[in-house]
Amino acid sequence: MGTAPTTCTEVLPKLDYKPKTPIVFVGGTSQECGKRTTTRMLGKTAQEQGLNAGVISTDEMGLEQPVDLNFRAGSLSVMDVASSVMGSVRYLEEEKNPDIIFVEGQSSLTERGNPHPRGLSAAILVGAQPDATIVCHRFNHPYRYPVGISQEIKAIEAMEPTKVVGISLNLRNFTEDKSKADIFAQCKKKYMLPTADIFQGGAAILLDAITEYIGIGDVEK
């Protein structure tokens, strides 16, 4: 069968880069729950507030603005996704010297019924190495199977040393009798996190939670 080498034959260099800029990962409980919109709205709001914000898109809709860099992570081998995110972060740091970088996630770590994108979600999260995370959730999703907000928060914080600091609610399919205000209040109480609709001033609310946690802008950590 041959002779085993005395040392490992793998000689490829290992990529290990730690961002100098605060990174925010935008994850979610399922596919198509608002991650792309939330990422861009956070970037836009940060720019309006005077921050030099960078936005990294990881889906096929990368021409939507604002975005500084786009690649379709789902077209890559999952083995290459984390390094591509790291490289994108490093490139933005060198070219733009941003105050903060928002990284769009894909799919979910916990969604059922469609398992293959979960590895993609994990790879983007690992590559981003985020300081803070926003979780998106879509009520009554018509064709996805999210497990839940609590489970996604636990999975994200178990995989990376990051902190989920806010929840972006997608109310497109909201049909319950209770008011939207009650839903936000209940989520805020249940998860002990700022909870907002990104289309109803939510970006500013979530950005405040981010900047307060990581300590940039006018807020001291």
C-alpha positions, 0 to 999 in steps of 0.5 A, spaced: 500 500 500 506 504 500 509 508 505 506 513 509 510 520 510 513 522 516 510 528 516 504 531 513 504 532 506 499 538 506 504 544 504 498 549 502 499 556 507 493 557 512 489 563 511 489 567 518 486 574 518 483 578 524 479 584 521 482 591 524 475 594 523 468 592 527 464 587 523 457 586 523 454 579 521 447 579 518 444 572 519 437 569 519 432 564 521 431 562 514 432 563 507 429 569 504 427 572 511 430 579 510 438 579 510 439 582 504 435 588 505 437 589 512 444 589 511 443 594 505 439 598 510 444 598 516 449 600 511 445 606 508 443 608 515 450 608 518 453 612 512 447 617 513 449 618 520 456 620 518 460 613 519 464 610 513 461 604 512 463 598 508 458 593 505 459 586 503 454 582 499 454 575 498 448 573 494 446 574 486 443 581 487 450 584 489 448 590 484 443 593 489 446 599 493 449 600 497 454 595 496 462 595 496 464 588 494 459 582 492 461 575 490 455 569 490 458 565 496 453 560 494 457 558 487 463 557 491 465 550 494 464 551 502 471 550 503 473 557 499 467 561 502 470 563 509 477 565 506 473 569 500 469 573 506 476 574 510 479 576 503 473 581 502 474 584 509 481 585 508 480 588 501 475 593 504 480 595 510 485 597 505 481 600 500 476 604 504 479 604 511 472 603 514 469 605 521 464 599 520 463 593 515 456 589 514 457 582 512 450 579 509 449 572 511 446 567 507 440 562 509 441 560 516 444 555 521 438 552 523 433 552 518 430 545 516 427 542 510 433 545 506 439 543 509 445 544 504 445 552 505 446 551 512 454 550 511 454 556 507 451 560 512 456 557 517 462 559 512 460 566 511 459 567 519 466 564 520 469 568 515 466 574 517 469 573 525 463 578 527 464 583 533 456 583 533 450 580 529 443 582 527 438 576 526 432 576 521 426 573 522 420 572 517 413 571 520 409 565 517 414 564 512 410 561 506 415 556 503 421 555 508 421 552 515 425 556 520 426 553 527 426 559 531 429 566 533 432 563 540 435 557 536 438 561 531 441 566 536 444 560 540 447 557 534 450 563 532 453 565 538 456 557 539 459 557 533 463 564 533 465 569 539 460 574 537 454 577 540 447 578 537 445 585 539 438 586 535 432 582 531 430 585 524 423 582 523 420 581 516 412 582 517 411 581 510 406 575 512 404 577 518 397 575 519 395 575 526 390 578 530 395 582 535 398 589 533 405 589 530 406 594 536 405 588 540 409 583 536 415 588 537 414 589 544 413 581 546 419 579 542 423 585 545 421 582 552 422 575 550 429 575 547 431 581 551 434 585 545 432 591 540 427 588 535 425 593 529 422 593 522 427 595 517 422 599 513 419 603 519 425 606 522 428 599 524 435 600 521 436 606 526 434 602 532 438 596 530 444 601 528 444 604 535 444 597 538 450 595 534 454 602 535 453 601 543 455 594 543 462 595 539 463 602 541 464 606 535 461 613 533 458 617 539 457 612 544 463 609 548 463 602 549 
